[in-house]
Every structure is written in C-alpha cells, then in structure tokens.
Amino acid sequence: MNSQHHVHTAGNAIPNVDGTELGGTLTDLANVHAGIDLIRDGIRLIAHDRLDLNQTQVLLAALAGSPDGTDVLAAIGQLVERLASADTNPAVRALPIDQQKEAAHQGWLTEHNLTDPELRDTASKACAALDTH
C-alpha cells in the first residue's frame, strides 16, 4: 500500500501535490504545449479540490474507470492514435511511408491498449469501494 495512504494535515487540509510523485510529473510536463498545461491545471485542480464521495466516484470513473471506455484514459489513447497518423496529422506526412505506417501502427496500439476494459478494472474497483449504498 502507498506510504502516503494516511496523510494527516492540520485542520484536515488537503495535502499539496508539490513534493509528491504526482507533483513531480506535473512539473516535468510544464511547457510542452498549451493543451498539456491545461491538462496539468485540471489535474492539479482535481487533486486539491475538497470532494465528497459522490464526486470522487464520478471522477474515478471519468478518469480511468468507465466500464464502456468513455473516460480520460480512452481520450488520451484516441489522441495518441490521431497524432501518430498521417491521415489526421499533416506533420506525419513529411515522413517516408514506412515510418508513417509504423507511427500509425504504434498509435493504434496505444489507443487499443488504453481502451482495454481490463485496464479500467482497478479504477472501477476503487470507485465501487467508495460506494456507500
């Protein structure tokens, strides 16, 4: 189990992500692209928001726990596939055709892997574990 499982803060404050693995990842992703900065801001907002159990369950499902694959994880896989394909990203068209095909194939594999229902199993179970009904 994560060593940060039970973090107690003064006044039951929400612990800051700075100085954590998540905070480090967010810092490392800074200034890659304005869209990534928006994603970083969204993750930081969610991580620092005081949520109730219902909001937490909905967020777990929306991030990576949707049984039908309609979640952020799937959207990222679909975006990777889109960016790696010459059909949807003109920048890839400048490459030789064999590289275009390899990029498209790897993008497709990424999308396939990130939309695999088994990948959602643990987030879905975490969501279910929070159910109070």
C-alpha angles and dihedrals in degrees: 000000000000113000088226092059094114109034113170118198132183111276091005089285120174108256115246116245092223110110092024131102089257091050091050092051091049090050092049090053094054118126097005091121135332089251091055089049089055090050090049090050090050093050091048091048092051092045092053099040120106101237133187121224094264092052090047092052092048091049093049089053093044093049102046113327107079110127091213095048097250096136142104092269090059091046090054091050091049091049092050089052090049094049093048095053126088087210091067104020116054091197090070091056090074090069126087112270094252090056091046090053093047092048091048092048093050090046090051091049090051091051090046093049095045092050094049107126091221090062088063095050098094096044089047090051090049088052091049091048089062093055111119097186 
